[in-house]
Amino acid sequence: MTQQVLCEVNNCTYWGSGNKCTAEAIYVVSQKGNQASNSEETDCKTFSPEENQLS
C-alpha cells in the first residue's frame, strides 16, 4: 500500500518536493510514555538534518 507522508521540515535529509517525506519508514514516539494526547506530545525520531544545513 502506498502512503503519503507530508513533512514541512525542509532541512531534513528525507524532505522532498511538495513537502513529501522520502524516508522508507517513519518512527514517531510519545514524550509522555506509551500514549500521547495530542501531536505536541510526539517527536519524529526519523528526522536527520541535511549535511549542508549543519552549522
ROZASE-848192 format. One record per atom (N, C-alpha, C): chain; atom name; x, z, y. Coordinates in Angstrom, 1 decimal, decimal comma. Layout:
<nodes>
 unit site   east     up  north
    A   CA      X      Z      Y
...
</nodes>
This chain:
<nodes>
 unit site   east     up  north
    A    N    0,8    0,0   -1,2
    A   CA    0,0    0,0    0,0
    A    C    0,9    0,0    1,2
    A    N    0,7   -0,9    2,1
    A   CA    1,4   -1,0    3,4
    A    C    0,8    0,0    4,4
    A    N    1,6    0,8    5,0
    A   CA    1,2    1,7    6,0
    A    C    1,9    1,5    7,3
    A    N    1,2    1,7    8,4
    A   CA    1,8    1,5    9,7
    A    C    2,0    2,9   10,3
    A    N    3,3    3,2   10,6
    A   CA    3,6    4,5   11,3
    A    C    4,1    4,2   12,7
    A    N    3,5    4,7   13,7
    A   CA    3,8    4,5   15,1
    A    C    4,7    5,6   15,6
    A    N    5,7    5,3   16,4
    A   CA    6,6    6,3   17,0
    A    C    7,0    5,8   18,4
    A    N    6,9    6,7   19,3
    A   CA    7,3    6,4   20,7
    A    C    8,7    6,9   21,1
    A    N    9,5    7,5   20,1
    A   CA   10,8    8,0   20,4
    A    C   11,8    6,8   20,3
    A    N   12,0    6,1   21,4
    A   CA   12,8    4,9   21,3
    A    C   14,3    5,0   21,2
    A    N   14,8    6,3   21,1
    A   CA   16,2    6,5   20,9
    A    C   16,4    6,9   19,4
    A    N   15,4    6,7   18,6
    A   CA   15,6    7,0   17,1
    A    C   16,1    5,7   16,4
    A    N   17,0    6,0   15,4
    A   CA   17,5    4,9   14,6
    A    C   16,4    4,0   14,0
    A    N   15,3    4,6   13,7
    A   CA   14,2    3,9   13,0
    A    C   13,1    3,3   13,9
    A    N   13,3    3,4   15,2
    A   CA   12,3    2,9   16,1
    A    C   12,4    1,4   16,1
    A    N   11,3    0,7   16,0
    A   CA   11,2   -0,7   16,0
    A    C   10,3   -1,2   17,1
    A    N   10,3   -2,5   17,3
    A   CA    9,5   -3,2   18,3
    A    C    8,0   -2,9   18,1
    A    N    7,3   -2,6   19,2
    A   CA    5,9   -2,3   19,1
    A    C    5,7   -0,9   18,7
    A    N    6,7    0,0   18,9
    A   CA    6,6    1,4   18,6
    A    C    6,4    1,7   17,1
    A    N    6,9    0,8   16,2
    A   CA    6,7    0,9   14,8
    A    C    7,9    1,6   14,2
    A    N    7,7    2,6   13,3
    A   CA    8,8    3,3   12,6
    A    C    9,2    2,4   11,4
    A    N   10,5    2,2   11,3
    A   CA   11,0    1,3   10,2
    A    C   11,7    2,1    9,1
    A    N   11,5    3,4    9,1
    A   CA   12,1    4,3    8,0
    A    C   11,3    4,0    6,7
    A    N   12,0    4,1    5,6
    A   CA   11,4    3,8    4,3
    A    C   10,5    5,0    3,9
    A    N   10,7    6,2    4,4
    A   CA    9,9    7,4    4,2
    A    C   10,0    8,3    5,4
    A    N    8,9    9,0    5,6
    A   CA    8,8    9,9    6,8
    A    C    8,7   11,4    6,2
    A    N    9,5   12,3    6,8
    A   CA    9,5   13,7    6,4
    A    C    9,1   14,5    7,6
    A    N    7,9   15,1    7,5
    A   CA    7,4   15,9    8,6
    A    C    7,2   17,4    8,0
    A    N    7,6   18,4    8,8
    A   CA    7,5   19,8    8,4
    A    C    6,7   20,5    9,5
    A    N    6,1   21,7    9,0
    A   CA    5,4   22,6    9,9
    A    C    6,4   23,6   10,4
    A    N    6,2   24,0   11,7
    A   CA    7,1   25,1   12,3
    A    C    6,5   26,4   11,9
    A    N    5,3   26,5   11,3
    A   CA    4,7   27,7   11,0
    A    C    4,5   28,0    9,5
    A    N    5,4   27,6    8,7
    A   CA    5,3   27,8    7,3
    A    C    4,7   26,6    6,6
    A    N    3,8   26,8    5,7
    A   CA    3,2   25,6    4,9
    A    C    2,1   24,9    5,6
    A    N    1,5   25,5    6,7
    A   CA    0,4   24,9    7,3
    A    C    0,6   24,8    8,8
    A    N    0,0   23,8    9,4
    A   CA    0,1   23,6   10,9
    A    C   -1,4   23,5   11,4
    A    N   -1,6   24,0   12,6
    A   CA   -3,0   24,0   13,2
    A    C   -3,1   22,7   14,1
    A    N   -2,0   22,2   14,6
    A   CA   -2,1   21,0   15,4
    A    C   -0,7   20,3   15,4
    A    N   -0,6   19,1   16,0
    A   CA    0,6   18,3   15,9
    A    C    1,8   19,0   16,6
    A    N    1,5   19,8   17,6
    A   CA    2,6   20,5   18,3
    A    C    3,3   21,5   17,4
    A    N    2,7   21,9   16,3
    A   CA    3,4   22,8   15,4
    A    C    4,1   22,1   14,3
    A    N    4,4   20,8   14,4
    A   CA    5,1   20,0   13,4
    A    C    6,4   19,4   14,0
    A    N    7,3   19,0   13,1
    A   CA    8,5   18,3   13,5
    A    C    8,8   17,1   12,5
    A    N    9,3   16,0   13,1
    A   CA    9,7   14,9   12,3
    A    C   11,1   15,1   11,9
    A    N   11,4   15,4   10,6
    A   CA   12,8   15,6   10,2
    A    C   13,5   14,2    9,9
    A    N   12,7   13,1    9,9
    A   CA   13,3   11,8    9,7
    A    C   14,1   11,3   10,9
    A    N   13,8   11,9   12,1
    A   CA   14,4   11,5   13,3
    A    C   16,0   11,5   13,2
    A    N   16,6   10,4   13,7
    A   CA   18,0   10,3   13,7
    A    C   18,4    9,5   15,0
    A    N   19,1   10,1   15,9
    A   CA   19,4    9,4   17,2
    A    C   20,3    8,2   17,0
    A    N   20,0    7,2   17,7
    A   CA   20,8    5,9   17,7
    A    C   22,2    6,3   18,1
    A    N   23,2    5,6   17,5
    A   CA   24,6    5,9   17,8
    A    C   24,9    5,6   19,2
    A    N   24,3    4,5   19,8
    A   CA   24,6    4,1   21,2
    A    C   23,9    4,9   22,2
    A    N   23,0    5,8   21,7
    A   CA   22,3    6,7   22,7
    A    C   22,9    8,1   22,8
    A    N   23,9    8,4   21,9
    A   CA   24,5    9,7   21,9
    A    C   25,4    9,8   23,2
    A    N   25,5   11,0   23,7
    A   CA   26,3   11,2   24,9
    A    C   27,6   12,0   24,6
</nodes>
